[in-house]
């Protein structure tokens, strides 16, 4: 009887561990980093707050996270695109921050336009991977930050 229970326990552990591995293969063990491009150049992007697997991390706001980072230069109204490797997020949103106050930025087909006005802009990109849209069951969510220095005209 003890052997049967021990064997059954081993089988259960293997099934649980293999199930966890299957989830990791679908969405990965850490949030995917987006690739952001403008004017043919790659924009530096940094990890921000996320909930992924059994781990959640909370970071400071974009302006604070980026204060010691150099902003990537782009032309006014430049087309900026982003994409993720592997499974694409179900939902994305983008905000620009000024003095800690966010303003929503319109995204169309994983792209947006740089501002018309010269200056330094701090962005927060949020992405969510949902298993079930209707019931809002999440596989994970993550935020990323980057800074753009807008110069001149297009």
matplotlib code that plots the C-alpha trace (Angstrom):
import matplotlib.pyplot as plt

x = [0.0, 2.8, 4.6, 1.4, 1.0, 4.6, 4.4, 1.2, 2.9, 5.8, 3.4, 1.5, 4.7, 5.8, 2.4, 2.4, 6.0, 5.3, 2.2, 4.2, 6.7, 4.0, 2.9, 6.5, 6.7, 3.6, 4.4, 7.9, 9.3, 9.7, 8.0, 9.1, 10.9, 9.4, 11.5, 10.9, 12.0, 12.0, 13.7, 15.4, 17.0, 16.3, 15.0, 16.3, 13.4, 13.5, 11.5, 9.0, 6.2, 4.9, 3.0, 4.3, 3.9, 4.0, 6.0, 4.9, 7.3, 6.4, 8.7, 8.8, 7.1, 8.7, 10.2, 11.9, 13.1, 14.5, 16.1, 19.6, 19.1, 19.8, 16.7, 16.8, 16.6, 13.8, 12.3, 9.0, 6.0, 8.3, 6.6, 7.5, 6.7, 6.9, 6.6, 7.1, 8.8, 6.6, 3.0, 1.6, -0.1, -3.9, -4.0, -1.5, -1.7, 0.7, 1.1, 3.4, 4.3, 4.9, 5.4, 4.0, 0.8, 0.0, -1.6, -2.9, -1.2, -3.1, -1.7, -2.6, -1.2, 1.6, 2.7, 2.3, 3.6, 6.2, 5.0, 5.2, 6.8, 10.5, 11.4, 12.0, 9.1, 8.8, 6.7, 5.1, 4.0, 1.7, 0.9, -1.4, -1.6, -5.1, -6.1, -9.8, -10.8, -14.4, -13.5, -10.3, -8.1, -4.5, -1.4, 0.7, 1.1, 4.1, 5.0, 8.0, 9.5, 11.5, 12.4, 12.4, 14.0, 12.1, 14.2, 13.3, 10.7, 10.1]
y = [0.0, 2.4, 1.6, 2.4, 5.8, 6.7, 5.8, 7.8, 10.8, 10.6, 10.5, 13.5, 15.5, 14.7, 15.7, 19.0, 19.9, 18.9, 21.1, 24.1, 23.5, 23.6, 27.0, 28.3, 27.0, 28.9, 32.3, 31.9, 32.1, 35.9, 38.8, 39.1, 42.4, 44.4, 45.6, 49.3, 50.9, 54.5, 55.9, 52.5, 52.6, 50.5, 52.4, 51.4, 49.9, 48.9, 46.5, 48.1, 46.6, 43.1, 40.1, 36.9, 33.4, 33.5, 36.8, 40.4, 43.3, 47.0, 49.7, 53.5, 55.7, 56.1, 59.5, 58.2, 55.0, 56.9, 59.9, 58.6, 57.1, 58.9, 59.4, 58.1, 60.9, 60.8, 63.4, 65.0, 62.9, 59.9, 56.5, 54.3, 50.6, 47.9, 44.1, 41.2, 37.9, 34.8, 35.0, 38.5, 40.3, 40.4, 44.0, 46.9, 50.5, 53.4, 56.5, 59.4, 61.0, 64.6, 65.4, 62.0, 62.6, 60.0, 60.9, 58.1, 57.7, 56.3, 53.0, 51.7, 48.2, 48.3, 51.7, 55.3, 58.7, 60.8, 64.2, 67.3, 69.4, 69.2, 67.9, 64.8, 62.4, 59.5, 56.5, 53.6, 50.6, 48.1, 44.6, 41.9, 38.3, 36.9, 33.2, 34.1, 37.6, 37.3, 36.2, 38.4, 35.4, 36.6, 34.6, 37.6, 41.4, 43.6, 47.3, 48.7, 52.3, 54.2, 57.9, 59.8, 63.1, 64.8, 67.0, 69.0, 68.0, 64.9]
z = [0.0, 0.9, -2.4, -4.3, -2.5, -3.1, -6.8, -7.1, -5.4, -7.9, -10.8, -9.5, -9.1, -12.6, -14.0, -12.1, -13.2, -16.8, -16.7, -15.5, -18.3, -20.9, -19.7, -19.8, -23.4, -24.4, -22.9, -21.6, -18.0, -18.2, -20.0, -23.6, -24.5, -27.3, -30.2, -30.9, -34.1, -35.4, -38.5, -39.0, -35.6, -32.5, -29.5, -26.1, -24.0, -20.3, -18.2, -15.9, -13.7, -14.5, -13.3, -15.0, -13.8, -10.0, -9.8, -9.7, -9.6, -9.2, -10.6, -10.4, -12.9, -16.4, -15.7, -12.6, -14.3, -17.3, -15.5, -15.9, -19.4, -22.6, -24.8, -28.4, -30.9, -33.5, -35.9, -35.3, -36.3, -37.1, -37.4, -34.5, -34.5, -31.8, -31.9, -29.6, -30.3, -30.0, -28.9, -29.4, -26.6, -26.6, -25.6, -25.7, -24.5, -24.7, -22.5, -22.5, -19.1, -18.1, -14.5, -13.5, -15.4, -18.1, -21.4, -23.7, -27.1, -30.1, -31.4, -34.8, -35.9, -33.3, -34.4, -33.3, -34.3, -32.5, -31.3, -33.5, -30.7, -29.9, -26.5, -24.5, -24.0, -21.6, -22.6, -20.9, -23.1, -21.4, -22.8, -21.6, -22.7, -22.0, -22.0, -22.1, -23.2, -22.0, -18.5, -18.5, -17.5, -17.8, -18.8, -17.8, -18.2, -18.4, -18.8, -20.5, -20.6, -23.2, -23.9, -27.1, -27.9, -30.7, -32.9, -36.1, -38.6, -40.6]

ax = plt.figure().add_subplot(projection="3d")
ax.plot(x, y, z, "-o")
ax.set_aspect("equal")
plt.show()
